[in-house]
Amino acid sequence: MSEYKAKGFCSSYGDWRSDVNGIAVPVMGTDGKRVYGLNVGGPSFGVKKKQLETVYAPRLIKAAELISLRG
């Protein structure tokens, strides 16, 4: 929760599997209660932390905001 509050997304760099990096954001359901996840990730040799946080995070956050507004 602290990472989400500070950055607007949650991350995993080798935590789940040593060769997988990823970030995720919440998406609210149309009922305003359900929470879904939207993520971007891949093999650590091709998806680096800096790339995820500087290129994909802003786009992912914006996509989640737009999806959450629909309903």
C-alpha contacts under 8 A as a table, 3 or more apart, distances in Angstrom:
res1	aa1	res2	aa2	distance
1	M	4	Y	5.09
1	M	5	K	6.11
1	M	10	C	7.90
2	S	5	K	5.08
2	S	6	A	6.10
3	E	6	A	5.10
3	E	7	K	5.80
3	E	8	G	7.33
3	E	9	F	6.83
3	E	10	C	5.96
4	Y	7	K	5.31
4	Y	8	G	4.61
4	Y	9	F	4.59
4	Y	10	C	5.28
5	K	8	G	5.73
5	K	9	F	7.74
7	K	10	C	7.67
8	G	25	V	7.18
8	G	61	I	6.97
9	F	23	I	6.49
9	F	24	A	5.58
9	F	25	V	4.95
9	F	26	P	7.97
9	F	57	A	7.20
9	F	61	I	7.32
10	C	23	I	5.51
10	C	24	A	5.30
10	C	25	V	6.50
11	S	21	N	7.71
11	S	22	G	5.72
11	S	23	I	4.26
11	S	24	A	6.40
12	S	15	D	5.57
12	S	16	W	6.98
12	S	20	V	7.93
12	S	21	N	5.66
12	S	22	G	5.34
12	S	23	I	6.35
13	Y	16	W	7.83
13	Y	18	S	7.54
13	Y	20	V	6.55
13	Y	21	N	4.42
13	Y	22	G	6.44
13	Y	44	S	7.81
13	Y	49	K	7.19
14	G	17	R	5.11
14	G	18	S	3.92
14	G	19	D	5.78
14	G	20	V	5.38
14	G	21	N	5.78
14	G	44	S	7.63
15	D	18	S	6.22
15	D	20	V	7.97
16	W	20	V	7.26
17	R	20	V	5.48
18	S	44	S	7.94
19	D	43	P	5.55
19	D	44	S	5.02
19	D	45	F	7.43
20	V	41	G	7.12
20	V	42	G	5.54
20	V	43	P	4.59
20	V	44	S	4.91
21	N	41	G	5.47
21	N	42	G	5.72
21	N	43	P	6.27
21	N	44	S	5.32
21	N	47	V	6.48
21	N	48	K	7.09
21	N	49	K	7.18
22	G	39	N	6.98
22	G	40	V	5.58
22	G	41	G	3.84
22	G	42	G	6.47
22	G	47	V	7.95
22	G	52	L	7.22
23	I	39	N	5.60
23	I	40	V	5.59
23	I	41	G	6.33
23	I	52	L	6.95
23	I	53	E	7.99
23	I	57	A	7.31
24	A	37	G	6.45
24	A	38	L	5.51
24	A	39	N	4.11
24	A	40	V	6.51
24	A	60	L	7.74
25	V	37	G	5.78
25	V	38	L	5.43
25	V	39	N	6.43
25	V	60	L	7.08
25	V	61	I	6.45
25	V	64	A	6.80
26	P	35	V	6.14
26	P	36	Y	5.63
26	P	37	G	4.75
26	P	38	L	6.31
26	P	64	A	6.75
27	V	35	V	5.54
27	V	36	Y	4.94
27	V	37	G	5.78
27	V	38	L	6.79
27	V	64	A	5.34
27	V	65	E	7.23
27	V	67	I	6.86
27	V	68	S	5.51
28	M	31	D	7.89
28	M	32	G	5.81
28	M	33	K	6.66
28	M	34	R	5.76
28	M	35	V	4.67
28	M	36	Y	6.25
28	M	67	I	7.97
28	M	68	S	5.10
29	G	32	G	5.28
29	G	33	K	6.09
29	G	34	R	4.70
29	G	35	V	5.78
29	G	36	Y	6.97
29	G	68	S	6.65
30	T	33	K	7.69
30	T	34	R	7.69
30	T	68	S	7.23
30	T	70	R	7.02
30	T	71	G	4.86
31	D	34	R	6.72
31	D	71	G	7.94
38	L	60	L	7.47
38	L	64	A	6.98
39	N	60	L	7.39
40	V	52	L	7.77
40	V	56	Y	7.49
40	V	60	L	7.75
41	G	47	V	6.76
41	G	52	L	7.82
42	G	46	G	7.07
42	G	47	V	5.72
43	P	46	G	5.61
43	P	47	V	5.90
44	S	47	V	5.07
44	S	48	K	6.02
45	F	48	K	6.99
47	V	51	Q	6.75
47	V	52	L	6.91
48	K	51	Q	5.31
48	K	52	L	6.27
49	K	52	L	5.17
49	K	53	E	6.12
50	K	53	E	5.21
50	K	54	T	5.87
50	K	55	V	7.90
51	Q	54	T	5.39
51	Q	55	V	5.32
51	Q	56	Y	6.75
52	L	55	V	5.76
52	L	56	Y	4.92
52	L	57	A	5.93
53	E	56	Y	6.09
53	E	57	A	5.01
53	E	58	P	7.68
54	T	57	A	6.18
54	T	58	P	7.07
55	V	58	P	6.67
55	V	59	R	7.25
56	Y	59	R	5.26
56	Y	60	L	5.96
57	A	60	L	5.03
57	A	61	I	6.01
58	P	61	I	5.21
58	P	62	K	6.21
59	R	62	K	5.13
59	R	63	A	6.10
60	L	63	A	5.06
60	L	64	A	6.16
61	I	64	A	5.21
61	I	65	E	6.25
62	K	65	E	5.08
62	K	66	L	6.24
63	A	66	L	5.16
63	A	67	I	6.12
64	A	67	I	5.14
64	A	68	S	5.97
65	E	68	S	5.16
65	E	69	L	6.34
66	L	69	L	5.27
66	L	70	R	6.86
67	I	70	R	5.54
68	S	71	G	7.61
